[in-house]
């Protein structure tokens, strides 16, 4: 049986927990190897991790990543199916196809299309050429100054880095108190000029984009797996409930929905882009017109795949079956009502953003948790990653308290 090599987190691993496809009508369990750049990764504590491997970080050492993956592929044999869950891993695989293809199976759009999608400055030009429904966007290379941008893009506007590799450790984010904002929002000219210099401290390559009004619950997504001919084997739509930080942060609470408009526009976009393999599209619905604006395209696996699997559409297993010639798992009607929750981040979102802004009361926040859920880290049948995370935080806090006490004692005893 072909192995699946999972370069991802718990959300990816749990798509394979108990997962099986069929060979000659007989259910077959898929062997997996979980891969991380961090030897202390909490994912390794999951009971669903059968084997593990540590590789170089593709963001800082892509050459080392390729060497480690090739060695792993040779060790496993049989050309395992390779899964990738971050932009840096996606780019590493795409840019090193010739070296990796003899050892792994993967299905990606053409290399040039991947580059055009991941780089937001290039995607702006691609979207304009293909007539995709994106908000008014200016690449930074076409802007002479902040005032020039203000004359060409209406406020409010958002400024986005070309990609997020290294962004969350940048001075631009540190200036926001370390809050993991995916984009910087400017509502007036003075704020725009400040944001403009802030993002330029990270890179000269970024985009300025008209802001689509509406809260986080106006952000919709389309998820699909397309075979080598570009035919969708399965797809579903999703909706964000909350993010942290609110407005432009990472997902904390998600649900799947039945939305014909998202599905229709999503299929139109993937066909226009001639995509294959797995894809996630992010849209935002303008509350004034109901129009869906395309914000982002991600041709890689994501945390949403765990929610899809829990709701009856397991895209990673469908990808596995497609690439190994097995019968894909049966896809029944999508179940809605199950939600995905990152509780710790969602608590921060309520305490720091939604609550103080008056957007959500404490009773309303608690009521929103009614109904069945799956979790980012915690799972009733797989509790050790969450428990280990808590133990490590307690240990780190105890160590910091001890270090401070030692410094005070030393200072008090110094002559």
Buried (B, 14 or more C-beta within 10 A) or exposed (E): EBBBBBBBBBBBBBBBBEBBBBBEEEEBEBBBBBBBBEEEBBBBBBEBBBEBBEBBBBBEBBEBBBBBBBEBBEEBEEBBBBBBBBBBBBBBBBBBBEBBBEBBBBBBBEEEBBBBBBBBBBBBBBBEEEEBEBBBBBBBEBBEEBEEBBEEBEBBBBBBBBBBBBBBEBEBBEBEEEBBBBBBBBEEEEBBBEBBEBBBEBBEBBBBBBBBEBBBBBBBBBBBBBBEEBEBBBBBBBBBBBBBBBBBBBBBBBBBEEBEBBBEBBBEBBEEBEBBBBBBBBBBBBEEEEBBBBBBBBBBBBBBBBBBBBBBBBBBBBBBBBBBEBEBBEBEEBEBEBBBBBBBBBEBBBEBBBBEEEBBEEEEBEEBEEEEBBBBBBBEEBBEBBEBBEEEEEEEEEEEEEEEEEEEEEEEEEE
